[in-house]
Amino acid sequence: MNYLAHAYLSGDDDDILVGNFIADAVKGKAVDTFSGGIRRGIVLHRFIDEFTDHHPLHRASRTKLTGNYGHYAGVLVDIFYDHFLAKNWQVYATVPLPEFTARVYAVVHAQDEILPERIKYMLTYMVPQNWLLNYAHLKGIKKVLRGMANRTKFDSQMEHGVEDLQRHYTDFEAEFTDFFPELIDFARHKMTTLS
């Protein structure tokens, strides 16, 4: 899953939210340098990614991608799934999406001193362009993918991902709709086991 889903799956715990948000920039045992709640968020993020990457519905979504995206195929599907979460936000949350995204940005910024440099850099794009809110629109997805493609070290082709999203839109949405409740249950259970 991508940033919006990870934030949503963090519940109301600010430290878990921050850990979940920064986890992709924390490699290996570096997780042990963070405090309890943030460390639990990083670990939760890793469990969520593992569950997602091995789930048959996420795999089915990846097989629909026609571009030569390499290992970015999974990233694209994660972003597509964030799109469907944002688009159908009222199904999953009672807090309006603009209010939720503003809270995420505020909570993450409040921990600025512990944020990895990669995350600080990304936030200089994410917050002004309000990625989390704009995931709800295809135009927002296209802009995010174009920016990501420009920042990869090789020709990832990610800027063309929105074409695959549009081509299989109904199937992707159905796969997300079936998958996400399972992920919610999984994440809630994992949160109770983290120490």
C-alpha positions in Angstrom: 0.0 0.0 0.0 1.0 3.6 -0.4 1.1 6.6 2.0 -2.7 7.2 2.3 -3.5 3.6 3.2 -0.5 3.3 5.6 -1.7 6.5 7.3 -5.3 5.2 7.5 -4.1 1.8 8.9 -2.2 3.5 11.7 -5.4 4.3 13.6 -5.3 7.2 16.1 -1.7 6.7 17.4 0.5 9.6 16.2 3.8 7.7 16.8 2.6 4.7 14.8 1.5 7.0 12.1 4.9 8.6 11.9 6.7 5.2 11.9 4.3 3.9 9.3 4.9 7.0 7.2 8.7 6.9 7.3 9.2 3.2 7.1 10.3 2.9 3.5 13.3 5.2 4.3 14.3 3.1 7.3 16.4 0.1 6.3 17.1 -3.1 8.2 18.1 -2.7 11.8 18.0 1.1 11.7 14.4 0.5 13.0 16.0 -0.1 16.5 17.2 3.6 16.6 13.6 4.8 17.0 11.4 5.1 20.1 8.6 2.5 20.9 5.6 3.9 19.0 7.6 5.0 16.0 9.4 1.6 15.9 6.0 -0.2 16.1 4.8 1.9 13.2 7.8 0.9 11.1 7.3 -2.8 11.9 3.5 -2.5 11.2 4.4 -0.9 7.8 6.6 -3.9 7.0 3.9 -6.4 7.9 1.4 -4.5 5.8 3.7 -4.5 2.8 4.4 -8.2 3.1 0.7 -9.1 3.4 -0.1 -6.9 0.4 2.7 -8.1 -1.8 1.8 -11.7 -1.3 -2.0 -11.3 -1.5 -3.6 -12.9 -4.6 -5.8 -9.8 -5.4 -2.7 -7.5 -5.4 -0.9 -10.0 -7.6 -4.0 -10.1 -9.9 -3.8 -6.3 -10.2 -0.1 -6.4 -11.0 -0.7 -8.8 -13.9 -2.9 -6.2 -15.6 0.0 -3.8 -16.0 1.2 -3.8 -19.6 4.1 -1.4 -19.3 7.7 -2.5 -18.6 7.7 -1.2 -15.0 10.0 -3.8 -13.5 9.8 -3.8 -9.7 7.8 -0.6 -9.8 4.7 -2.6 -10.9 3.9 -3.2 -7.2 4.4 0.5 -6.5 1.9 1.4 -9.2 -0.7 -0.9 -7.9 -0.2 0.5 -4.4 -0.8 4.0 -5.7 -3.9 2.8 -7.7 -5.2 1.3 -4.4 -4.6 4.6 -2.7 -6.6 6.2 -5.4 -9.6 3.9 -4.7 -9.3 4.5 -1.0 -9.3 8.3 -1.5 -12.1 8.1 -4.1 -14.3 6.0 -1.7 -13.0 7.5 1.5 -16.5 7.9 3.1 -16.9 4.1 3.0 -13.9 3.6 5.3 -13.8 6.7 7.5 -16.0 9.2 9.2 -13.4 12.0 9.2 -13.5 13.9 5.9 -10.4 13.2 3.7 -9.2 16.9 3.7 -9.3 16.9 7.5 -7.5 13.5 7.7 -4.7 14.5 5.3 -4.2 17.8 7.1 -3.8 15.8 10.3 -1.3 13.4 8.7 0.9 16.3 7.5 0.8 18.0 10.9 1.6 14.9 12.8 4.6 14.1 10.6 5.9 17.6 10.6 5.7 17.7 14.4 8.4 14.9 14.4 10.6 16.7 11.8 13.8 16.1 13.9 13.6 12.4 13.5 12.5 12.2 9.8 14.9 10.6 7.4 16.3 13.1 4.8 14.5 11.2 2.0 11.2 11.8 3.7 11.9 15.5 4.3 12.8 15.9 0.7 9.6 14.1 -0.5 7.4 16.2 1.8 8.6 19.3 -0.1 6.6 17.9 -3.0 3.9 16.0 -1.2 2.5 18.7 1.1 2.3 21.6 -1.4 0.8 19.4 -4.1 -1.3 17.6 -1.4 -0.7 14.1 -2.8 -2.8 12.4 -0.2 -5.9 14.4 -1.1 -5.3 14.5 -4.8 -5.0 10.7 -5.0 -8.8 10.8 -5.3 -8.5 12.2 -8.9 -6.9 10.7 -12.0 -5.3 14.0 -12.6 -3.6 13.8 -9.2 -2.4 10.3 -9.8 -1.0 11.3 -13.2 0.9 14.2 -11.6 2.3 12.0 -8.8 3.4 9.3 -11.3 5.1 11.8 -13.5 7.0 13.2 -10.6 8.1 9.8 -9.4 9.2 8.9 -12.9 11.3 12.0 -13.1 13.0 11.1 -9.8 13.9 7.5 -10.6 17.5 6.8 -11.7 16.4 5.0 -14.9 13.4 5.1 -17.3 10.8 3.5 -15.0 7.9 4.3 -17.4 5.7 5.1 -14.3 4.3 8.2 -16.0 2.4 5.8 -18.3 0.8 3.9 -15.4 -2.3 6.0 -15.4 -3.1 4.5 -18.9 -3.1 1.0 -17.4 -5.3 2.3 -14.5 -7.8 3.7 -17.0 -7.7 0.6 -19.2 -8.6 -1.7 -16.3 -10.3 0.7 -13.9 -13.3 -1.4 -13.0 -11.2 -4.5 -12.4 -8.6 -2.6 -10.3 -11.4 -1.1 -8.2 -13.1 -4.4 -7.7 -9.8 -6.0 -6.6 -9.2 -3.1 -4.2 -12.7 -3.3 -2.8 -12.3 -7.0 -2.0 -8.8 -6.7 -0.7 -8.9 -3.7 1.6 -11.3 -5.0 4.3 -8.9 -8.0 4.6 -6.0 -5.7 5.0 -7.8 -3.6 7.6 -8.5 -6.7 9.7 -4.9 -7.9 9.3 -3.5 -4.5 10.3 -5.8 -4.2 13.4 -4.7 -7.7 14.5 -1.0 -6.9 14.0 -1.3 -3.7 16.0 -2.5 -5.7 19.0 0.6 -7.9 18.8 3.3 -5.2 18.4 5.4 -4.4 21.5 
